[in-house]
């Protein structure tokens, strides 16, 4: 009897926005009205893939 090989996992495309990381960097904005951009950055959840890093099926 032959040994069975495990089925290959389907390849999932990476998200184009975050490049498969699930996080993006956003510029920190300060001020009530105009929101002046500062030199600082913070990480944010990718809104295109919701942090999974995988491209969503259309």
Secondary structure, DSSP 8 states (H G I E B T S, - for coil): -------------B-TTTTTSSEEEEEEEESSSS-EEEEEEEEEE-TTTTTS-B----
